[in-house]
Amino acid sequence: VQLVESGGGLVQAGGSLRLSCAASGRISRLNVMGWDRQAPGKERESVATIDRDGITNYADSVQGRFIISTDNAKKTVYLQMNNLQYEDTAVYYCFVDGLTEWSTGFRSWGQGTQVTVTQ
């Protein structure tokens, strides 16, 4: 199972970006998809998750500004980031928990995409 991320970049504070993460491979079911991030000198933290029922969870720091969504047909998860702040600067990693066609569980990670917010 492979994940390919896109959509990172440089944006001014108050601006928006949309991250995408497409999964490919022998996937029979996607259970949870989400995004983590890691800022320089800080630990990786969970940003947002969405499960197969569409239930979402957000970090307090992004609640009301970020929106996670999926296109199950495309096996893609998105992160719409609005009103970006300097503190959102980080490398963003997507992940997927699911089952392969052989009914084995897996968690796969994307390669990471840099988001830089300037003040």
C-alpha positions as CSV (number, residue, x, y, z in Angstrom):
1,V,0.0,0.0,0.0
2,Q,1.4,3.4,-1.0
3,L,0.3,6.9,-0.1
4,V,1.2,9.9,-2.3
5,E,0.7,13.4,-0.8
6,S,0.4,16.7,-2.6
7,G,-0.7,20.2,-1.9
8,G,1.9,21.6,0.5
9,G,3.6,24.9,0.0
10,L,4.2,28.5,1.1
11,V,1.3,30.7,2.2
12,Q,0.8,33.9,4.2
13,A,-0.9,33.9,7.5
14,G,-4.7,33.9,7.0
15,G,-4.4,32.0,3.8
16,S,-5.6,28.5,2.8
17,L,-4.1,25.3,1.5
18,R,-5.6,21.9,0.6
19,L,-3.6,18.8,1.1
20,S,-4.4,15.5,-0.7
21,C,-3.3,12.0,-0.1
22,A,-4.1,9.2,-2.5
23,A,-3.8,5.5,-1.5
24,S,-3.0,2.7,-3.9
25,G,-2.4,-1.0,-3.7
26,R,-4.3,-4.1,-2.8
27,I,-6.7,-2.4,-0.4
28,S,-10.0,-4.1,0.5
29,R,-11.1,-1.6,3.2
30,L,-10.1,1.7,4.6
31,N,-10.9,2.1,8.3
32,V,-9.3,5.3,9.4
33,M,-7.5,8.1,7.5
34,G,-5.8,11.1,8.9
35,W,-3.1,13.6,9.1
36,D,-0.3,14.2,11.6
37,R,2.3,17.0,11.5
38,Q,5.7,17.6,12.9
39,A,7.2,21.1,13.4
40,P,10.9,21.7,13.8
41,G,12.0,20.7,17.3
42,K,8.6,19.4,18.3
43,E,7.1,16.0,18.6
44,R,4.7,14.7,15.9
45,E,1.1,15.5,16.7
46,S,-2.2,14.3,15.4
47,V,-4.1,16.9,13.4
48,A,-7.3,15.2,12.2
49,T,-8.8,11.8,11.6
50,I,-11.8,10.5,9.8
51,D,-13.2,6.9,10.0
52,R,-15.2,4.9,7.6
53,D,-18.4,6.2,9.1
54,G,-17.4,9.8,8.5
55,I,-16.7,10.5,12.1
56,T,-14.0,13.2,12.4
57,N,-11.7,14.3,15.2
58,Y,-9.5,17.4,15.3
59,A,-6.7,18.7,17.4
60,D,-7.9,21.6,19.5
61,S,-5.4,23.9,17.8
62,V,-7.0,23.4,14.3
63,Q,-10.7,22.9,15.3
64,G,-12.8,25.2,13.3
65,R,-10.1,26.0,10.8
66,F,-9.2,22.6,9.2
67,I,-11.6,20.2,7.5
68,I,-10.8,16.6,6.8
69,S,-12.7,14.7,4.1
70,T,-12.4,11.6,1.9
71,D,-13.3,10.4,-1.5
72,N,-13.7,6.7,-0.9
73,A,-14.0,5.9,-4.6
74,K,-10.6,7.5,-5.2
75,K,-9.1,6.2,-1.8
76,T,-8.1,9.8,-1.2
77,V,-8.1,11.9,2.0
78,Y,-8.0,15.7,2.0
79,L,-7.2,18.3,4.5
80,Q,-8.6,21.7,3.8
81,M,-6.6,24.2,5.9
82,N,-8.1,27.7,6.4
83,N,-6.9,30.7,8.3
84,L,-3.5,29.3,8.5
85,Q,-1.2,30.6,11.2
86,Y,2.5,30.6,11.7
87,E,2.2,27.9,14.3
88,D,0.8,25.6,11.6
89,T,4.2,25.4,9.9
90,A,5.2,21.8,9.8
91,V,5.7,18.7,7.7
92,Y,2.3,17.1,7.3
93,Y,2.0,13.3,7.0
94,C,-1.1,11.4,6.0
95,F,-1.8,7.9,7.2
96,V,-4.3,5.1,6.4
97,D,-5.4,2.2,8.6
98,G,-7.1,-0.6,6.7
99,L,-7.2,-4.1,5.4
100,T,-5.5,-5.6,2.4
101,E,-7.1,-7.9,-0.1
102,W,-5.7,-10.7,2.0
103,S,-7.5,-9.5,5.1
104,T,-4.3,-8.3,6.8
105,G,-4.3,-5.1,8.7
106,F,-1.9,-2.3,7.7
107,R,-1.0,1.3,8.5
108,S,0.8,3.2,5.8
109,W,2.3,6.7,5.9
110,G,2.7,9.3,3.2
111,Q,6.1,10.8,2.4
112,G,5.3,14.1,4.1
113,T,4.6,17.5,2.6
114,Q,6.0,20.8,3.8
115,V,3.6,23.6,4.8
116,T,5.2,26.9,5.6
117,V,3.1,29.9,6.8
118,T,4.7,33.3,6.8
119,Q,3.7,36.0,9.2
